[in-house]
């Protein structure tokens, strides 16, 4: 225990109660009082300890969605949607950095075609993978699309309303933390028949490959 200064020790012999109070004040205010290093080890919190917050790097390649209406080459738009305005029309979005969609549609004679290309940017590769798997599970009857992004899936369905057939193809692609969704459909209002499954499927995949290539404009820095 630390020795008391001599005047304080002498006073202690005369007035013990007063001295005890003075000693307590001296121990707390004197610069020579014990430093934090003399405190019990259990009370110390070393820098960089497990209790300090730590950051984990998130795996992702894209920070923002690219311009969707320039993601498909003009020549591709002309072949898939004859008669459409090649500039396309961007659909309003609440957050264009995370979700953007462009649409092309036209009726040439009695032949109708519609093409949508959408980009969705998630917070991480894992988040995009989870969303991709969930959507694929909801669209049964399709198959994998090889050679596009990290994973690709395509499905084509035929619907009939008032004897009018419409065939629609959907291609879903995951590339790192981005999802690319292409919807392509068509109808013939004269014959009331729909384009073939092969035509719709190949057209949707062609647009999807172009859209995935356009993701590079939104790479993280």
N, C-alpha and C positions, 0 to 999 in steps of 0.2 A: 504493500500500500504506500502511496505517496506521502512524504513527510510534510507536515504543516510548516509554514514560515514561522520563524522564531517568535515574533511578537504575538502571533495568534496562539502559539503553544503556551506562552506565559499567561495570556489572558484566560486560556482554558482552565488553568488551575484555580482561577478566581471565580469565573462565571461560566460554568459548563453549558448551560442552556443557550446563552447568547452565542457562545463559540460554535456550537454545533450548527446554528443557523448561518453564521458567517462562513463556516467551512463549506457548507453546501453551495452558497453563492460563489465562493472562490473557485470551486471545482467546475462550475458550469460556465463561468465567464473568463477565467484565467486562460490566456493563450497557451499556457504550458499544460493545459488539461489533456488527458489521454486522447490520441487521434483515433480515427475510425478503424485503423489497423488493429487497435487493441480490443475492439469489440469481438464478441463471439463470432466464429466463422460462419455459423448458420444464418447470420443476419446479413452477410455480404451478398451482393448481386453483381458478379463479374460481368464485364462487357462481353457481348457476344454469347451470353449464356442461352440455354434452351428456351428461357422465357421470353427472349427478345424476338420480335416478329421477323419472319423470314419470307423471302419471295421465291416463287417457283416459276421458272420460265415456261410460258405457254407456247406450245407448238402450233404455228399457223403461218401461212404464206401470203395471205391477202388482207389488206386493211380496208379496202373499199370496193364497191361494185363498179365495173366498167360501164361505159356508155352502151346501153343495150342495142340501140338502133343502128350502131355502126359495128356491131359484133358479127353480123352475117354479111358476107360480100354481096354487092349489088347483083352479080350474076346469079348467085344462089337464090336470092329473093325472087328474081325474075323467073327462074325455072320452077320454083316451088309455089309461088303465088302470082300467076300470070295476070297482068293488068294492075297490080298493086302499086301504090306509090312507094318507091324503093326507100325513101327516107324513113318510112315507118312512123308509128305514133307511140310515144312513151306514155305509159300509164302512170298517173299521179301516185306518189308514194309518201308515206309519213316520214321516212328516213332514207333518202336516196343513197347514203353511204353504205347502207346495209342491204337494201332491196330495190332493184330496178327491173322494169319489164318493158319490152317493146312489142308492138303488135302490128302485123300486116294482114290485110284481108282484101279480097276483091271477087267480084262476080264478072266473069268473062263469058258472055253468051248465057248459057245455062249452067256453066261450070263454076262452082264456088270453092275457094280455098281460104284457109285461115292459119296463120302461124304466130305463135307467141314464144318469146325467148325471155326467160327470167333468170336473174342472178340474186342469190341470197348469201350474205357473208355472215358467218357465225363467229363466236369468240375463240374457237379453237378447233383443231382437227378432230378431237374427241367429240365435241358438240355436233359437228357436221356429220360425223360417222353415225352417231346415235339417231340424228334426224333422218339421215339417208335410209338407215335400216328400218326405221318406223314407217316411212313412206313406201318403201318397197313391199313391206308386209301388207300394207293396205291395198296394193295394186297387184293382185294375184293374176297368174296366167301369162306373165311375160317371161323374159329371159335376160341373161347378162349381155352386155355390149362390150366386147373386148377392145383394148387399145384406145380407150378414152378416159382421161383423168385417172384417179385412183380406183374408181369403181363406177360401172355404168349399168343401167337397167332400162329395158324397153318393153312396152306393152301396147297392143293395139286392140281396140274394141269397136264393135259395130252396134249402132243403135238405130231403131226404126220408129218414126213418129208420123202418123197419118200416111203410112205407106212410103214415106221418104226416108231413104237410108243415109246415114252419115257415119263415116269411119274416122276414128280419131286415134292418133298415136301419141304416146307420152314417153319421152326419154328423160331419165333422171341421172345426173352425173355428179359424183363427189370428187372434187380436186382440192386436197388439203382441207382448209376450213371453209371452202366455198361449195355451194350447191348450184348447179345449172339445171333448169327445168325447161324443156322444150315441148310445146303442144302443137300438133299439126293435124288438121282435119280437112275433109272435103266432101262435097256432095254434087250430084248432077241432077239439076231440077227438071230436066227434060225426061230423062230415062227413069228418074227417081232412084237410081242406083248410086252406090258409093265407089270411090276409087278402090283399087285392090289393096289388100293388106301389105303386100310387098312395096307398092308405091309409097304408101303413107309411112311405113316403117323406115324405109331407106331415106326418105325425105327428112324425117325427124332426126335421124342419126346424123345426116349430113350437116344440118343446121347446128346440132349439138356440138359436133367436132369444131366447127368454126367458133362457136360461142366459148368453148373451153380455151381455145387458143387466144381469145380476146381477154382472158382473165389477167394476162401479164401486165396490163395497164394499171392494175390495182394491187401490185405486189407491195409487201411491207418493206420499209427501208432500213 
